[in-house]
Amino acid sequence: MTTLSKTARAKLTETHVIERPEIVTQQLSQDGARKWLLKSSDKNTVESVFIPEEDRGALCVSSQVGCTLTCSFCHTGTQRLIRNLTACEIVGQLMVARDTYGEWSSPPANRKISNIVMMGMGEPLFNFNEVAKALKIIMDPEGIALSKRRITLSTSGVVPMIKKVGEELGVGLAISMHAVRDDLRNQLVPINKKYPIDQLLDACRTYPGASSARRITFEYVMLDKVNDSPADAWELARLLKGIHAKVNLIPFNRWPGTSYKTSPFPVIKRFSQILNDNKLSAPIRVPRGRDIMAACGQLKSANEDRSILSSTASTNAAVL
């Protein structure tokens, strides 16, 4: 930048860095999902995942190195929180993915990465300031210029921050629900002990911008003989009355050391049908990236887990 004075350039060098996160490994699933293990300047690592769909593709972005929430069905929950990611590191995940698919600086008309979901490692609302700063850069017409309608932020239920997401960012909201009773959700999603289901749903009812065209997504992992009974489905339908909602049913994705099993498909199908009968959209998500430990609930970047991941990945997964 020779148009700037030497003094200005020296000052910028001291305070600013222009760089991508370092790609440690890159894995390609047989179903088209891709996972990056990215290293920051302080040697900490996080994972990001591209999830392909027929008519679009979503980049699953991390907000923290590790997590404090210890959700019992989530692999990330077994990794202690090291620190929050900076806005630069959050945006950097998208830039790395766009580089990979040749979509930087201007994506082609048939771009692969059409959406962003803040559903990777960590709880975004425990790092709200940096997440908000990153998403504002991503949404800015002079930044990456991605519409807020193509961005979804997922939370385990940090109730006091939910309204702020709608007011300050206006992005889509997803709730990690996973249970319809406080006693069970306390086990699956321990933050429920602080913010129980009734408080969480009250916050959803008043989420700014929610409408029939802009519904809140409730994520529900299907755990065999844990939360998958017809009674659970009926209760979920009752709880969501009065909320502009849809439900994503997620077959559980196993990871090393877990005792949970995924519900049989007929059980999931029955659960979905009960919700449909109650006028709730309840698609069954197709797992992506299981063979490279990239599916929902499987992410973990701790160095001590590298050997487990490599032994679990399918031989069909290509390490690039």
C-alpha positions in Angstrom: 0.0 0.0 0.0 2.5 2.6 -1.2 -0.1 5.3 -1.3 0.1 5.4 2.5 3.0 7.1 4.4 5.7 4.9 5.9 4.6 6.0 9.4 1.0 4.9 8.6 2.2 1.6 7.2 4.4 0.9 10.2 1.5 1.6 12.5 -0.9 -0.7 10.6 1.8 -3.4 10.6 1.8 -3.2 14.4 -1.9 -3.3 14.9 -3.4 -5.2 11.9 -2.9 -8.6 10.2 -4.2 -9.7 6.8 -4.1 -13.5 6.7 -6.2 -16.6 6.5 -6.3 -19.3 9.2 -3.8 -22.0 8.5 -5.3 -25.2 7.1 -3.9 -28.1 9.1 -6.0 -30.8 7.4 -8.8 -30.9 4.9 -11.1 -34.0 4.5 -13.6 -34.7 1.8 -16.5 -37.1 2.6 -17.9 -39.5 0.1 -21.1 -37.6 0.2 -19.5 -34.2 -0.7 -19.2 -32.7 2.8 -15.8 -31.2 3.5 -14.1 -30.5 6.8 -11.2 -28.2 7.6 -9.1 -28.2 10.7 -7.9 -24.7 11.0 -5.0 -23.3 13.2 -4.8 -19.8 14.6 -1.7 -17.8 15.2 -1.6 -19.0 18.9 -1.7 -22.7 17.7 -5.3 -23.4 18.8 -7.5 -25.3 16.3 -11.1 -25.3 15.3 -13.2 -27.2 12.7 -15.4 -25.9 9.9 -17.7 -27.9 7.7 -19.2 -27.4 4.3 -22.6 -29.2 4.0 -23.8 -29.7 0.4 -27.5 -29.8 -0.5 -29.2 -30.2 -3.9 -30.0 -26.6 -4.4 -27.6 -24.9 -1.9 -24.7 -25.5 0.5 -24.1 -24.3 4.0 -20.9 -23.6 5.8 -21.0 -24.6 9.5 -18.9 -22.1 11.4 -17.3 -22.3 14.9 -17.4 -19.5 17.4 -15.2 -20.9 20.2 -12.2 -23.2 20.7 -13.9 -26.0 22.7 -17.1 -25.4 24.7 -18.4 -24.9 28.2 -21.8 -26.5 27.8 -21.0 -30.2 28.1 -24.2 -31.3 26.2 -24.1 -35.1 26.7 -24.8 -36.0 23.0 -22.3 -33.6 21.5 -18.6 -34.4 20.8 -17.5 -30.8 21.2 -18.9 -30.8 24.7 -16.1 -33.3 25.7 -13.5 -30.6 24.8 -12.9 -27.9 27.4 -13.2 -24.3 26.4 -9.9 -22.7 25.6 -11.0 -19.3 24.4 -13.4 -17.4 22.2 -12.7 -16.9 18.5 -12.1 -13.3 17.3 -14.3 -11.8 14.6 -11.3 -12.2 12.2 -11.1 -15.9 12.9 -14.8 -16.4 12.4 -14.8 -14.5 9.1 -11.6 -16.4 8.2 -13.4 -19.7 8.2 -15.7 -18.4 5.4 -12.7 -17.0 3.4 -10.9 -20.4 3.6 -14.0 -22.2 2.3 -14.5 -19.7 -0.5 -10.9 -20.1 -1.5 -11.3 -23.8 -1.6 -14.3 -23.6 -4.0 -12.9 -20.7 -6.1 -15.5 -18.3 -4.8 -13.2 -15.5 -3.7 -13.5 -12.6 -4.2 -16.8 -12.8 -6.1 -18.7 -16.1 -6.1 -20.0 -17.4 -9.4 -23.8 -17.6 -10.1 -23.8 -21.3 -9.3 -21.9 -20.8 -6.0 -21.6 -23.7 -3.6 -21.6 -21.7 -0.4 -25.0 -20.1 -0.3 -25.7 -20.1 3.5 -23.8 -19.8 6.8 -24.9 -21.6 10.0 -23.3 -20.7 13.3 -23.6 -24.3 14.5 -20.0 -25.4 14.8 -17.9 -25.6 17.9 -18.9 -23.5 20.8 -22.0 -21.5 22.0 -22.2 -18.3 19.8 -24.1 -16.3 22.4 -21.3 -16.8 24.9 -19.1 -14.9 22.4 -21.8 -12.5 21.1 -19.6 -9.4 20.6 -17.1 -11.1 18.3 -19.8 -13.2 16.5 -21.9 -10.1 15.9 -18.9 -8.2 14.6 -18.1 -11.1 12.2 -21.7 -11.4 11.0 -21.9 -7.7 10.3 -18.8 -7.9 8.2 -20.2 -10.9 6.3 -23.6 -9.1 5.8 -22.1 -5.7 4.9 -22.5 -4.8 1.1 -18.9 -3.6 1.3 -17.8 -6.8 3.1 -18.8 -10.3 1.9 -22.4 -9.1 1.2 -24.3 -12.2 2.3 -27.9 -11.6 3.1 -29.0 -12.0 6.7 -31.7 -14.4 5.4 -28.9 -16.8 4.5 -27.5 -16.8 8.0 -28.7 -18.9 10.9 -27.4 -18.6 14.5 -27.9 -21.6 16.8 -28.0 -21.4 20.5 -28.4 -24.0 23.3 -30.7 -21.5 25.0 -28.9 -18.4 26.4 -32.2 -16.7 27.1 -31.1 -13.2 28.0 -29.2 -12.8 24.6 -31.9 -14.2 22.3 -33.8 -10.9 21.8 -30.5 -9.1 21.1 -29.7 -11.5 18.2 -33.0 -10.5 16.5 -32.6 -6.8 17.3 -29.0 -6.3 16.4 -28.4 -8.9 13.7 -31.8 -10.0 12.3 -30.5 -13.4 11.3 -32.4 -16.7 11.5 -32.5 -18.3 14.9 -32.1 -22.0 15.7 -32.7 -23.5 19.1 -31.0 -26.7 20.3 -34.1 -28.2 21.9 -33.6 -32.0 22.1 -36.1 -32.6 24.9 -39.6 -31.7 26.0 -39.1 -32.1 29.8 -36.8 -30.1 32.0 -35.5 -33.2 33.8 -34.3 -34.7 30.5 -33.1 -31.5 29.0 -31.1 -30.8 32.2 -29.1 -34.0 31.3 -28.9 -33.4 27.5 -28.4 -29.7 27.5 -27.2 -28.7 31.0 -27.7 -24.9 30.5 -31.4 -25.8 30.9 -30.8 -25.8 34.6 -30.3 -22.1 34.4 -32.7 -21.3 31.6 -35.5 -23.9 31.6 -37.8 -24.7 28.8 -40.6 -22.3 29.7 -38.2 -19.3 29.8 -36.6 -20.4 26.5 -39.9 -20.7 24.7 -41.1 -17.3 26.1 -38.0 -15.7 24.5 -38.7 -17.4 21.2 -42.3 -16.1 21.2 -41.0 -12.6 21.2 -38.0 -13.0 18.9 -37.9 -9.9 16.7 -38.7 -10.7 13.0 -40.1 -14.2 13.5 -43.0 -14.8 11.2 -44.6 -17.6 9.1 -42.0 -16.7 6.4 -39.2 -16.5 8.9 -39.6 -19.4 11.3 -37.5 -20.3 14.3 -35.8 -23.7 13.8 -35.9 -26.1 16.7 -33.1 -28.7 16.4 -34.0 -32.1 17.8 -31.5 -34.9 17.9 -33.1 -38.4 17.8 -31.7 -40.6 20.6 -32.9 -44.1 20.7 -35.3 -44.7 23.7 -34.3 -41.4 25.2 -36.4 -38.6 23.6 -38.1 -40.3 20.6 -41.4 -41.6 21.9 -44.8 -40.6 20.4 -45.6 -38.8 23.7 -42.4 -36.7 23.2 -43.6 -35.7 19.8 -47.1 -34.7 21.0 -45.6 -32.7 23.8 -43.2 -30.9 21.5 -46.1 -30.0 19.3 -47.9 -28.6 22.3 -44.9 -26.6 23.5 -44.4 -25.0 20.1 -48.0 -23.7 19.7 -48.0 -20.0 19.2 -44.4 -19.9 17.9 -43.5 -19.5 14.3 -41.6 -22.7 14.3 -40.2 -25.6 12.3 -38.4 -28.7 13.6 -35.3 -30.3 12.2 -35.1 -33.9 13.2 -31.5 -35.0 13.4 -30.5 -38.7 13.5 -27.9 -39.0 16.1 -24.3 -39.1 14.7 -22.1 -41.4 16.8 -18.6 -40.4 18.0 -15.9 -42.3 20.0 -16.9 -42.9 23.6 -20.6 -42.1 23.4 -23.3 -44.4 24.8 -26.1 -42.9 22.8 -27.6 -44.6 19.7 -29.6 -43.1 16.9 -33.3 -43.8 16.8 -34.5 -46.4 14.1 -35.7 -44.6 11.0 -39.4 -45.8 11.4 -39.3 -44.2 14.9 -38.0 -40.9 13.5 -40.6 -41.1 10.7 -43.4 -41.6 13.2 -42.1 -38.7 15.2 -42.1 -36.5 12.1 -45.6 -37.5 11.1 -47.0 -36.5 14.5 -45.5 -33.1 14.2 -46.8 -32.8 10.6 -50.3 -33.7 11.9 -50.0 -30.8 14.3 -49.2 -28.4 11.4 -45.4 -28.3 12.1 -42.9 -28.8 9.4 -40.5 -31.5 10.6 -38.0 -32.6 7.9 -35.6 -35.5 8.8 -32.1 -34.2 8.1 -29.9 -36.3 5.9 -26.6 -36.9 7.8 -23.6 -35.5 5.9 -19.9 -36.1 6.6 -20.3 -39.0 9.1 -17.4 -40.8 7.5 -15.0 -37.9 8.3 -16.6 -37.0 11.7 -18.1 -33.9 10.2 -21.8 -34.5 10.9 -23.9 -32.6 13.4 -22.5 -33.2 16.9 -19.3 -34.8 15.8 -16.9 -31.8 15.8 -13.9 -31.8 18.1 -10.5 -30.1 17.4 -8.5 -31.1 20.5 -5.0 -32.3 19.5 -5.4 -35.4 21.8 -8.4 -36.5 19.7 -6.6 -36.5 16.3 -5.7 -40.2 16.4 -9.3 -41.1 17.3 -10.7 -39.1 14.4 -8.3 -40.6 11.9 -9.0 -44.1 13.0 -12.8 -43.5 12.8 -12.9 -41.8 9.4 -13.9 -44.1 6.5 -11.2 -45.2 4.1 -13.4 -43.6 1.5 -12.7 -40.2 2.9 -10.0 -38.4 1.0 -7.5 -36.4 3.1 -6.4 -33.6 0.7 
